[in-house]
C-alpha cells in the first residue's frame, strides 16, 4: 500500500485541481494512468487518492464508464467542503461556520465533562492551560495551538462519549488551522487563556450548566475576536 503521506498529498493536489477548475465538475475524471503521469505518482497511489475522494463524494463511480467529478453541492466530506470554501474566497464565512459547529458540540461536551470528569482530567486541563500560558509568554504560536487543542481534547475524553469523539474527529485538522489563524494575535491568546481558565474552574465545580455557560462564553469570545481582530469588521 502507498505511504499515507504520499497518498494524502495526491488527494490534496487532485482536490486542488478540481477546486481550481482544471478538472471540471460534471466531467469524466481522466484515466488514472494519465492522472498518475500528470501528478508524478504511481498508478497505485493515484488509485488510492481517487478512492479517498470517492469516500468524500467528490468523485462518483459510474458503472461501465470512467469516474465523474461531482458538483460541490454533492460533496459529503468535511475536509473537501472546507477546503473548497477556504479556497474560493469564502475563508471568513467558513471560519464562522466552523465556530458555530464548535459552539454546538463543545458546549455539550463541557456539560458532560463537568458531570463525568475525574481527577486525571482536571490535572490534564490544568497542565494544558499551564502550557498555553508558557507558550504565549515565549511567543511560541505552534506550541500554544497544540496546548489549546490538547485542552479541548481532554474535555472530550472527560465527556466519555464515543460518538461525540467520532463526530468531532473529522474537524481536528481544520480546527488546528483556524486556531492558528486566531492565535497569531497576542491579545487573542490572552483572551483565550482567560476563557480556558474559566472553563476549567467551571468543570472542576462539577456544575454542568456553569461549564456549558463557560464554554459558550469562550466560543463567543473566539467569534468576536475572529470578526473584529482577524477579519477587521
Secondary structure, DSSP 8 states (H G I E B T S, - for coil): ---HHHHHHHHHHHHHHHHTTSS-TTSB---HHHHHHHHT--HHHHHHHHHHHHHTTSEE--TTS--EE--GGG---HHHHHHHHHHTT-HHHHHHHHHHHHHHHHHHHHHHHHHH--HHHHHHHHHHHHHHHHHHHHT-HHHHHHHHHHHHHHHHHHHT-HHHHHHHHTTHHHHHHHHHHHHTSHHHHHHHHHHHHHHHHHHHHT-HHHHHHHHHHHHHHHHHHIIIIIS--
